[in-house]
Amino acid sequence: MEETAGNALYLNQNGPEPSWPVLAKPKTVEVAIVGGGLTGLSTALHLAEAGVSVAVFEAHVPGWGASGRNGGQLNPGLKFDPSWFIERFGEDQGRSIVAFGWSTVDAAAALVDRLGIDCDLRRNGTLRAAASERDIAGVRRTYDDMRALGMPVDWLEGEALAALTGHQHYPAALLDRRGGDVDPLKLVRDLAGSAARAGAEIFARSRASDLAEQGGGWRFTANGHEVRAAKVLIACNGYADRLWPGLAEASVPVFSSVLASEPLPSDLAARVMPGRQVLYESGLVTVYCRVDAGGRLVIGGRGPMRPSSDAASMGAVRRHAEQLWPELAPVEWDYAWNGRVSITPDHLPKLHAPRAGLLIAYGYNGRGVALSTALGAHLAESLTGNVTTEALPLPVSDMKRIAFHRFWPIGVQGAIAASRFRQMIADLF
């Protein structure tokens, strides 16, 4: 089944896509960027502002992938606790990773403010909730770790937590006051517009293929036309193909499913996530949710491992919503969609520099909105030669293929089923 964003909330409420040119003749630029999501567009913006000739080549339209149809959450941090990075990478590099990873929302919000982007940005905080009693200790460790580094986090239980969620399902949570939410399609479209006004060229429906080194630089084709560039950034995340050997097999493109309700009646809207924080669960099978600026509940989680815009196929997500707020039972779910999240084996974002003049960025593991937006400025500095790849805020590593990658849909379904079974057993004891 062909993947489509047609029933996504953001596409329907933000109107037709802007008109972008299709590559129709050969092109030569200093930097070519493959992928018109937040990573590619943020990098293009910063390159153009630095006076570098740059062009973005998107196989569909800017924001078609995860950048334009995610859950809309701006969550600080990376997968593991800050101290884990310091222990693994050492004091200097570890603290550098932490400083970047936990400041991405600040950086993304500052960029939105500087460019005057109207994307419904709100910063009411992120709740990381323990999904059950057995998850409390892990969330508490994260809270203690962040608190020890002076991060603005609070510990919530009982009535204090219920006052923010509208129910008593979660036994505990940490609140990171730096988090927030955004209309991601508004963000990516306006970021594309800002990049174009700064001088970047953006080409839609111009899939890159046949990438190769040539004459001290790089060449590839798009729509049958040759593109030449001194440097190339590949930024396709969960939609990587075989433009570079091994890239498609280096991460698992897990489908995440999202439902958006009709605008909630005022009395119900006052009881569902009344503090308007965003929330994601810490557990074996997690769910994330928020109430958007239009009063709709947007809730996501695991669904079918195939393209779908059918709310009936996302019954587990709907049932979870009704478990949290039983009064949602009569509410209509106006929109249903899914898309690919790039999951890496170690759950860390990946930067590769396999050849001189070639950078690859992907693997945001469900935290890509703030992370990819903030990363663009650093990638641009590396591509201009102002900093070395070793100075990037995330470690540059060698690409590794995942064994038996072609069986990923079966493996993911099995892992989800096993996780749900373990959660069910855990809840019994």
C-alpha positions as CSV (number, residue, x, y, z in Angstrom):
1,M,0.0,0.0,0.0
2,E,1.3,3.4,-0.9
3,E,2.0,5.7,2.0
4,T,0.0,9.0,2.1
5,A,-0.4,11.9,4.5
6,G,-3.9,12.6,3.2
7,N,-5.8,12.0,6.4
8,A,-3.3,13.8,8.8
9,L,-4.8,16.5,10.9
10,Y,-2.2,19.1,10.0
11,L,-2.6,18.7,6.2
12,N,-6.3,19.1,6.4
13,Q,-6.3,22.1,8.7
14,N,-3.4,24.0,7.0
15,G,-4.7,23.8,3.4
16,P,-3.0,23.0,0.2
17,E,0.8,22.6,0.1
18,P,2.8,25.6,-1.1
19,S,4.0,25.4,-4.7
20,W,7.6,24.3,-5.0
21,P,9.5,23.9,-8.3
22,V,10.5,20.5,-9.7
23,L,14.1,20.1,-10.8
24,A,13.9,20.5,-14.6
25,K,17.5,21.1,-15.6
26,P,21.0,20.3,-14.4
27,K,22.1,22.1,-11.2
28,T,25.4,22.9,-9.6
29,V,25.6,24.1,-5.9
30,E,28.1,24.2,-3.1
31,V,25.9,22.0,-0.9
32,A,23.1,19.6,-1.9
33,I,20.7,18.4,0.7
34,V,18.6,15.3,0.1
35,G,15.5,15.4,2.3
36,G,13.0,18.2,2.8
37,G,12.2,17.6,6.4
38,L,13.2,19.6,9.5
39,T,16.9,18.5,9.4
40,G,17.4,19.4,5.7
41,L,15.4,22.6,5.9
42,S,17.0,23.9,9.1
43,T,20.5,23.1,7.6
44,A,19.6,24.8,4.3
45,L,18.4,27.9,6.1
46,H,21.6,28.3,8.1
47,L,23.7,27.6,5.0
48,A,21.8,30.2,3.0
49,E,22.1,32.8,5.7
50,A,25.9,32.2,5.7
51,G,26.0,32.9,2.0
52,V,26.5,29.3,0.8
53,S,24.7,28.2,-2.4
54,V,22.5,25.3,-1.3
55,A,19.6,23.3,-2.8
56,V,17.2,20.9,-1.1
57,F,15.9,17.9,-3.1
58,E,12.7,16.3,-1.7
59,A,11.2,13.1,-3.2
60,H,7.6,14.4,-2.3
61,V,7.1,17.8,-0.9
62,P,8.7,19.5,2.1
63,G,7.2,18.1,5.3
64,W,5.7,15.0,3.7
65,G,7.5,12.6,6.0
66,A,7.7,12.5,9.8
67,S,8.5,16.2,10.0
68,G,5.0,17.2,8.9
69,R,2.9,14.5,10.5
70,N,4.3,13.7,13.9
71,G,2.7,14.1,17.3
72,G,3.6,17.7,17.6
73,Q,5.6,17.4,20.8
74,L,8.8,19.4,21.6
75,N,10.5,17.2,24.2
76,P,14.0,18.0,25.6
77,G,16.6,15.3,25.9
78,L,17.7,12.0,24.4
79,K,16.7,8.4,25.1
80,F,18.9,7.8,28.1
81,D,19.6,9.8,31.3
82,P,22.2,12.5,31.2
83,S,24.7,10.6,33.4
84,W,24.6,7.7,31.0
85,F,26.2,9.9,28.3
86,I,28.8,11.2,30.6
87,E,29.7,7.7,31.7
88,R,29.8,6.3,28.1
89,F,31.5,9.2,26.3
90,G,33.6,10.7,29.1
91,E,33.3,13.9,31.0
92,D,33.9,16.4,28.2
93,Q,32.1,14.8,25.3
94,G,29.3,13.5,27.5
95,R,28.6,16.9,28.9
96,S,28.6,18.4,25.4
97,I,26.1,15.8,24.3
98,V,23.9,16.5,27.3
99,A,24.2,20.3,26.8
100,F,22.9,19.9,23.3
101,G,20.4,17.2,23.8
102,W,18.6,18.9,26.6
103,S,18.6,22.4,25.0
104,T,17.0,21.5,21.7
105,V,13.6,22.9,22.6
106,D,15.2,26.2,23.6
107,A,17.1,26.3,20.3
108,A,14.0,25.4,18.2
109,A,11.9,27.9,20.0
110,A,14.5,30.6,19.5
111,L,14.6,29.9,15.8
112,V,10.8,30.1,15.6
113,D,10.9,33.4,17.4
114,R,13.7,34.8,15.3
115,L,12.0,33.9,12.0
116,G,8.5,34.9,13.2
117,I,7.1,31.5,12.4
118,D,3.4,31.1,13.3
119,C,3.2,27.4,14.3
120,D,1.1,27.4,17.5
121,L,4.2,27.1,19.6
122,R,3.4,26.6,23.3
123,R,5.8,25.8,26.1
124,N,3.7,24.4,28.9
125,G,6.1,21.6,29.7
126,T,6.6,17.9,29.0
127,L,5.3,15.2,31.3
128,R,7.2,11.9,31.3
129,A,4.7,9.6,33.1
130,A,5.2,6.3,34.7
131,A,2.7,4.0,32.9
132,S,2.4,1.7,36.0
133,E,3.8,1.3,39.5
134,R,6.7,-0.8,38.1
135,D,7.9,2.2,36.0
136,I,8.1,4.7,38.9
137,A,11.7,3.8,39.8
138,G,13.0,4.4,36.3
139,V,11.2,7.8,36.0
140,R,12.4,8.8,39.4
141,R,16.0,8.0,38.5
142,T,15.7,10.2,35.4
143,Y,14.2,13.0,37.6
144,D,17.1,12.7,40.1
145,D,19.7,12.6,37.4
146,M,18.3,15.7,35.7
147,R,17.7,17.5,39.0
148,A,21.4,16.9,40.0
149,L,22.4,18.8,36.8
150,G,20.2,21.7,37.7
151,M,17.5,21.1,35.1
152,P,14.0,22.6,35.6
153,V,12.1,19.5,36.5
154,D,9.5,18.7,39.1
155,W,8.3,15.5,40.6
156,L,4.5,14.9,40.6
157,E,2.3,12.3,42.2
158,G,-1.3,12.0,43.3
159,E,-3.5,15.0,43.1
160,A,-0.8,17.3,41.8
161,L,-0.3,15.0,38.7
162,A,-4.1,14.4,38.3
163,A,-4.6,18.2,38.2
164,L,-2.5,18.3,35.0
165,T,-3.7,15.1,33.3
166,G,-7.4,15.0,34.2
167,H,-7.3,11.4,35.6
168,Q,-5.5,9.3,38.2
169,H,-4.1,6.6,35.9
170,Y,-0.5,7.5,36.2
171,P,1.1,7.0,39.6
172,A,3.9,9.5,39.1
173,A,5.6,11.7,36.5
174,L,8.4,14.2,36.0
175,L,7.6,17.6,34.5
176,D,10.2,19.2,32.4
177,R,9.2,22.9,32.1
178,R,11.2,23.4,28.9
179,G,8.9,21.2,26.8
180,G,6.0,22.1,24.7
181,D,4.1,21.5,21.5
182,V,3.7,22.9,17.9
183,D,1.8,22.4,14.7
184,P,4.6,20.5,12.9
185,L,3.4,21.1,9.4
186,K,3.1,24.8,10.0
187,L,6.7,24.7,11.4
188,V,8.2,22.8,8.4
189,R,6.3,24.8,5.8
190,D,7.3,28.1,7.3
191,L,10.9,26.9,7.8
192,A,11.0,26.0,4.1
193,G,9.7,29.5,3.2
194,S,12.3,31.1,5.4
195,A,15.1,29.0,3.9
196,A,13.9,30.0,0.3
197,R,13.8,33.7,1.2
198,A,17.3,33.4,2.6
199,G,18.4,32.1,-0.8
200,A,18.1,28.3,-0.6
201,E,16.6,26.5,-3.6
202,I,14.0,23.9,-2.8
203,F,12.9,21.3,-5.2
204,A,9.8,19.1,-4.6
205,R,9.1,15.8,-6.3
206,S,12.8,15.5,-7.2
207,R,14.0,12.2,-5.8
208,A,17.8,11.8,-5.7
209,S,19.5,8.7,-7.0
210,D,22.9,7.3,-8.2
211,L,25.0,9.3,-5.7
212,A,28.7,9.1,-6.5
213,E,31.9,10.9,-6.0
214,Q,33.2,12.8,-9.0
215,G,36.0,15.2,-9.5
216,G,36.6,16.0,-5.9
217,G,32.9,16.5,-5.3
218,W,29.6,14.7,-5.6
219,R,27.0,14.0,-8.3
220,F,23.6,12.5,-8.4
221,T,20.5,12.6,-10.6
222,A,17.0,13.9,-9.9
223,N,14.3,13.7,-12.5
224,G,16.9,12.6,-15.0
225,H,19.0,15.7,-14.5
226,E,22.5,15.8,-13.1
227,V,23.2,17.6,-9.8
228,R,26.7,18.5,-8.9
229,A,27.8,19.7,-5.4
230,A,31.0,20.1,-3.4
231,K,29.2,18.6,-0.4
232,V,26.1,16.6,0.3
233,L,23.9,16.1,3.3
234,I,21.5,13.1,3.4
235,A,18.7,13.7,5.8
236,C,15.8,11.2,5.1
237,N,15.4,9.7,8.6
238,G,12.7,6.9,8.4
239,Y,12.4,7.3,4.7
240,A,16.0,6.5,3.7
241,D,16.4,4.5,0.5
242,R,19.5,3.1,-1.1
243,L,21.1,6.4,-2.1
244,W,24.1,5.4,0.1
245,P,25.1,1.8,0.7
246,G,23.8,0.4,3.9
247,L,21.8,3.5,4.9
248,A,18.4,1.8,4.4
249,E,19.5,-1.1,6.6
250,A,21.0,1.0,9.4
251,S,17.7,1.7,11.2
252,V,14.2,0.3,11.6
253,P,11.4,2.4,10.2
254,V,8.7,1.8,12.8
255,F,5.2,3.0,12.0
256,S,3.7,5.3,14.7
257,S,-0.1,5.8,14.5
258,V,-1.9,9.0,15.5
259,L,-5.5,9.9,16.1
260,A,-7.0,13.4,16.4
261,S,-10.4,13.9,17.9
262,E,-13.0,16.4,17.0
263,P,-12.7,19.7,18.9
264,L,-13.6,18.7,22.4
265,P,-16.6,20.3,24.0
266,S,-15.6,23.0,26.4
267,D,-16.4,21.1,29.6
268,L,-14.5,18.1,28.4
269,A,-11.6,20.2,27.0
270,A,-11.2,21.6,30.5
271,R,-10.8,18.1,32.0
272,V,-8.5,16.4,29.4
273,M,-4.8,17.5,29.9
274,P,-6.1,20.8,31.5
275,G,-2.6,22.1,32.0
276,R,-1.9,21.7,28.3
277,Q,1.4,20.0,28.8
278,V,2.4,17.3,26.4
279,L,2.8,13.8,27.8
280,Y,4.6,10.6,26.9
281,E,4.6,7.4,28.8
282,S,7.6,5.6,30.1
283,G,6.8,1.9,29.8
284,L,7.1,-1.2,27.6
285,V,4.5,0.0,25.1
286,T,4.3,3.8,25.2
287,V,1.6,6.3,24.2
288,Y,2.0,10.1,23.7
289,C,-0.7,12.8,23.8
290,R,-1.5,16.4,23.9
291,V,-4.5,18.7,23.4
292,D,-3.7,21.1,20.5
293,A,-4.3,24.8,20.1
294,G,-7.7,23.9,18.5
295,G,-8.9,21.9,21.4
296,R,-8.4,18.4,19.8
297,L,-6.9,15.5,21.6
298,V,-3.9,14.2,19.6
299,I,-2.8,10.8,20.8
300,G,-0.4,8.3,19.3
301,G,1.3,5.0,19.7
302,R,1.9,1.7,18.1
303,G,-0.5,0.6,15.3
304,P,-0.3,-1.3,12.1
305,M,3.2,-1.7,10.6
306,R,1.9,-0.6,7.2
307,P,0.6,2.7,5.8
308,S,-2.9,3.5,7.2
309,S,-5.3,6.3,7.5
310,D,-8.1,4.2,8.9
311,A,-9.1,4.9,12.5
312,A,-10.5,1.4,12.9
313,S,-6.9,0.0,12.4
314,M,-5.8,2.1,15.4
315,G,-8.2,0.7,17.9
316,A,-5.4,0.2,20.5
317,V,-4.7,3.9,20.6
318,R,-8.4,4.8,20.8
319,R,-9.0,2.3,23.6
320,H,-6.1,3.7,25.5
321,A,-7.5,7.2,25.2
322,E,-10.8,6.0,26.6
323,Q,-9.1,4.1,29.4
324,L,-7.5,7.4,30.5
325,W,-10.6,9.5,30.0
326,P,-13.8,7.3,29.8
327,E,-15.8,10.4,28.9
328,L,-14.2,10.3,25.5
329,A,-16.3,7.3,24.4
330,P,-18.8,9.4,22.4
331,V,-16.2,11.6,20.9
332,E,-15.6,11.3,17.1
333,W,-12.0,10.8,15.8
334,D,-11.8,13.1,12.8
335,Y,-8.3,12.2,11.7
336,A,-6.2,9.1,11.6
337,W,-2.7,8.7,10.1
338,N,0.6,7.1,10.5
339,G,4.2,7.3,9.3
340,R,7.7,6.1,9.9
341,V,9.8,6.8,12.9
342,S,13.5,5.9,12.5
343,I,14.6,3.6,15.3
344,T,18.3,2.8,15.7
345,P,19.6,-0.3,17.5
346,D,21.0,1.7,20.4
347,H,18.2,4.3,20.4
348,L,20.7,7.1,19.7
349,P,20.6,9.6,16.8
350,K,23.2,9.0,14.1
351,L,25.7,11.2,12.3
352,H,27.9,9.6,9.7
353,A,30.7,11.1,7.6
354,P,31.7,8.1,5.4
355,R,33.5,10.2,2.8
356,A,35.0,13.7,2.6
357,G,32.1,16.1,1.9
358,L,29.3,13.7,2.7
359,L,27.3,13.9,5.9
360,I,24.3,11.7,6.9
361,A,21.9,12.4,9.8
362,Y,19.0,10.3,10.9
363,G,17.7,8.1,13.8
364,Y,15.8,10.5,16.0
365,N,13.9,7.7,17.7
366,G,10.7,9.6,18.1
367,R,12.2,12.8,19.4
368,G,12.9,14.5,16.1
369,V,10.9,17.8,16.1
370,A,13.2,19.8,18.4
371,L,16.3,17.7,17.9
372,S,16.4,17.9,14.1
373,T,15.5,21.6,14.0
374,A,18.3,22.4,16.5
375,L,20.8,20.1,14.7
376,G,20.5,22.0,11.4
377,A,22.7,25.0,12.6
378,H,25.5,22.6,13.7
379,L,25.3,20.6,10.4
380,A,25.5,23.8,8.5
381,E,28.7,24.9,10.4
382,S,30.3,21.5,9.6
383,L,29.3,21.7,5.9
384,T,30.8,25.2,5.6
385,G,34.0,23.9,7.1
386,N,33.8,26.3,10.1
387,V,33.9,23.3,12.5
388,T,35.2,19.7,12.0
389,T,32.8,16.7,12.3
390,E,34.5,15.9,15.6
391,A,33.1,19.2,16.9
392,L,29.5,18.3,16.1
393,P,27.3,18.1,19.2
394,L,26.5,14.4,18.6
395,P,29.2,11.8,18.0
396,V,30.0,10.8,14.4
397,S,30.0,7.1,14.1
398,D,30.5,4.3,11.5
399,M,27.3,3.1,9.8
400,K,26.3,-0.5,10.7
401,R,23.8,-2.6,8.9
402,I,21.1,-4.4,11.0
403,A,21.1,-8.1,10.4
404,F,18.0,-9.5,8.7
405,H,16.7,-6.0,8.2
406,R,14.3,-7.1,5.4
407,F,12.2,-8.8,8.1
408,W,11.7,-5.7,10.1
409,P,7.9,-5.6,9.9
410,I,7.7,-9.1,11.4
411,G,10.3,-8.3,14.0
412,V,8.5,-5.1,15.1
413,Q,5.1,-6.7,15.4
414,G,6.7,-9.5,17.5
415,A,8.5,-7.1,19.7
416,I,5.3,-5.1,20.3
417,A,3.3,-8.2,21.1
418,A,6.0,-9.5,23.5
419,S,6.1,-6.1,25.2
420,R,2.4,-5.9,25.6
421,F,2.4,-9.5,27.1
422,R,5.2,-8.5,29.6
423,Q,3.2,-5.4,30.5
424,M,0.1,-7.5,31.1
425,I,1.9,-10.0,33.3
426,A,3.6,-7.1,35.2
427,D,0.3,-5.5,35.9
428,L,-1.0,-8.7,37.5
429,F,1.7,-8.7,40.2
